[in-house]
Amino acid sequence: MNIQISPSSILTGDTIQFAEFVERNIRLYQIRNLYPLRPQSAASWIRRSLANSLRSRSPYTVNLLVGGYDAAEKSPHLYWIDYLGTMASVPFAAHGYGSYFALTPPPPQWTEFGAAD
């Protein structure tokens, strides 16, 4: 499977339960159809599952980073999905306490391809 999920939540039970639910359903799709789900389709299905859970008695309160490599397009994809079912394609992302460090503005000497000489 070429899709990775990084869930984050205040409630640990929701995080584990939803991650396992997604993992098993994506695997079931691959078994039934004999080919893996593309990252864009997986992210859309996850977003719809979170949006549908909002209408239930026990909604999932999980924020997700969904990343994968699309072999057909030969390109990586990264999606950020919040607990309300909002999805955005992002070039980079981080969540949790590490995001305070990882998402700080880069120093002025920084370039996209590394440090300037």
C-alpha positions as CSV (number, residue, x, y, z in Angstrom):
1,M,0.0,0.0,0.0
2,N,1.4,3.4,-0.9
3,I,-0.7,5.6,1.4
4,Q,0.5,6.8,4.8
5,I,-1.8,8.3,7.5
6,S,-0.7,10.4,10.4
7,P,-3.7,11.0,12.8
8,S,-3.7,13.5,15.6
9,S,-6.4,13.9,18.2
10,I,-7.0,14.9,21.8
11,L,-8.9,11.6,22.3
12,T,-6.4,8.7,21.8
13,G,-9.2,6.1,21.3
14,D,-10.6,8.1,18.3
15,T,-7.1,8.3,16.7
16,I,-6.4,4.6,16.9
17,Q,-9.9,3.4,16.0
18,F,-10.2,5.7,13.0
19,A,-6.7,5.0,11.7
20,E,-7.4,1.2,11.9
21,F,-10.8,1.7,10.2
22,V,-9.2,3.6,7.3
23,E,-6.3,1.2,7.0
24,R,-8.6,-1.8,6.8
25,N,-11.1,-0.3,4.4
26,I,-8.3,0.8,2.0
27,R,-6.9,-2.7,2.1
28,L,-10.3,-4.1,1.5
29,Y,-10.7,-1.9,-1.6
30,Q,-7.4,-3.2,-2.9
31,I,-8.4,-6.9,-2.3
32,R,-11.8,-6.4,-4.0
33,N,-10.6,-4.5,-7.0
34,L,-7.1,-6.0,-7.5
35,Y,-5.4,-2.6,-7.6
36,P,-4.6,0.0,-4.9
37,L,-6.5,3.1,-4.2
38,R,-4.9,6.3,-5.4
39,P,-3.9,8.9,-2.8
40,Q,-6.4,11.5,-4.1
41,S,-9.2,9.0,-3.9
42,A,-8.2,7.7,-0.5
43,A,-8.1,11.3,0.9
44,S,-11.6,12.0,-0.6
45,W,-13.0,8.8,0.9
46,I,-11.4,9.6,4.3
47,R,-12.9,13.2,4.2
48,R,-16.3,11.8,3.4
49,S,-16.1,9.2,6.2
50,L,-15.2,12.0,8.7
51,A,-18.0,14.2,7.4
52,N,-20.5,11.3,7.7
53,S,-19.3,10.6,11.3
54,L,-20.3,14.2,12.3
55,R,-23.9,13.2,11.8
56,S,-23.7,10.2,14.1
57,R,-24.0,9.9,17.8
58,S,-20.2,9.4,18.2
59,P,-18.3,11.5,15.7
60,Y,-14.5,11.1,15.3
61,T,-12.5,14.1,16.5
62,V,-9.4,13.4,14.5
63,N,-7.1,15.6,12.4
64,L,-5.2,13.8,9.7
65,L,-2.2,14.1,7.4
66,V,-2.7,11.7,4.5
67,G,0.3,11.2,2.1
68,G,0.9,8.9,-0.7
69,Y,2.8,8.3,-4.0
70,D,0.7,8.1,-7.1
71,A,2.4,5.6,-9.4
72,A,0.2,6.6,-12.4
73,E,1.1,10.3,-12.2
74,K,4.6,9.6,-10.7
75,S,4.1,12.3,-8.1
76,P,3.7,12.5,-4.3
77,H,0.6,14.0,-2.7
78,L,-0.1,15.3,0.8
79,Y,-3.5,16.2,2.2
80,W,-4.5,17.8,5.5
81,I,-8.0,16.8,6.8
82,D,-9.6,18.1,9.9
83,Y,-12.2,16.6,12.2
84,L,-15.0,18.6,10.4
85,G,-14.2,16.9,7.1
86,T,-12.4,19.8,5.5
87,M,-9.6,18.7,3.1
88,A,-6.7,20.7,1.6
89,S,-3.8,19.7,-0.6
90,V,-0.7,21.1,1.0
91,P,3.0,21.2,-0.1
92,F,4.2,20.5,3.5
93,A,2.6,20.0,6.9
94,A,3.2,19.1,10.5
95,H,0.9,18.7,13.5
96,G,1.4,18.3,17.2
97,Y,4.0,20.0,19.4
98,G,6.7,19.5,16.7
99,S,4.7,21.7,14.3
100,Y,5.7,24.8,16.4
101,F,9.3,24.1,15.5
102,A,8.9,22.7,12.0
103,L,6.6,25.5,10.7
104,T,8.6,28.5,11.9
105,P,9.7,30.9,9.2
106,P,13.0,30.0,7.5
107,P,16.1,32.2,8.1
108,P,16.8,34.8,5.4
109,Q,19.7,32.8,4.0
110,W,17.5,29.8,3.2
111,T,16.6,28.9,-0.4
112,E,14.4,26.3,-1.8
113,F,17.3,24.1,-2.7
114,G,19.3,24.4,0.5
115,A,21.5,27.0,2.3
116,A,23.0,29.8,0.2
117,D,26.8,29.8,0.0
